[in-house]
Amino acid sequence: MAQALHLIKGDDPGGLAAATVARQLAAGDTVTVVALHGAVIPSLPAGTVVRRVPEDLSWDALLQAVFQADQVITW
């Protein structure tokens, strides 16, 4: 079971981020989505952990999450 971290900088007009998250969850991965300031969070499947920087997660905590994740994807 991998730990995936998705960093969303803008929006997800084609639904690619949401589809990727759904596939990872279906595979049993742990998925966290972090929205940077001003990002639009797409509709995500149940089980997805969503955080906002800096409201829910500090910049230092984000850096730690990047190094702890098995995979980091930016959108």
N, C-alpha and C positions, 0 to 999 in steps of 0.2 A: 504494500500500500504506500503510494507516494504522497508527498505533501506538495501541492501546487499553490502558487501565489500569483494572482492576476492583479496587475496594476492598471487601473483604468484612468486615462488622462483626459478623455473627451467623452464621446458617446459610442454606441455600438449600432450604427445604422443598418448593417447587413445581418446582425444577429450572430456573427461569428464567435464573439466572446461567450455569449450565452450557450451556444451549441457546444463549444469546447468545454465549458464548465459542466454541462450535462453529461457529456461523454466521460469526463474524468470521474464524476460522481458515480456513474453507472459502473465504472471499472473498480470502484472501491477506494478511490483516492480521497484524501482530505483536501478540500478546496477552500481557500480564503480569497475573497475579492476585496481589494483596497482601492477606494476611490480617492483620487487626489482632488485638491480644491477645484470646485467648479465642474467636476465630472458628473455625467448622468449615469446612474446605475441602471443597467438593463434589467428586465424581468428575468429572475434567476430561479432555478429549481430549488425545492426544499432541501435543506441540508447544507446550503452554501452559507459560509460565514462572511458577513459583509462588515467592513470597517471603513470609516472616513478619516482621512488625515487633514487637519490635526484634531478634529472633534473627538473621535473615538480612539485614535492611535497617535502617539507622538512620533515625531520624525526619528527619534532614536529607536523606538520600538519597531518602526517600519524597517530600519536598517537591520536590526536583529532578525526580523522575519525574513528578509531577503536572504540572509546567510543561512537560516535554518531550513528554508524550503529546498526541496529536491529540484523544483522547476519554477522559474519566474518568467511570466509572460507579460509583456506590456501591450496595451491597446491604445 
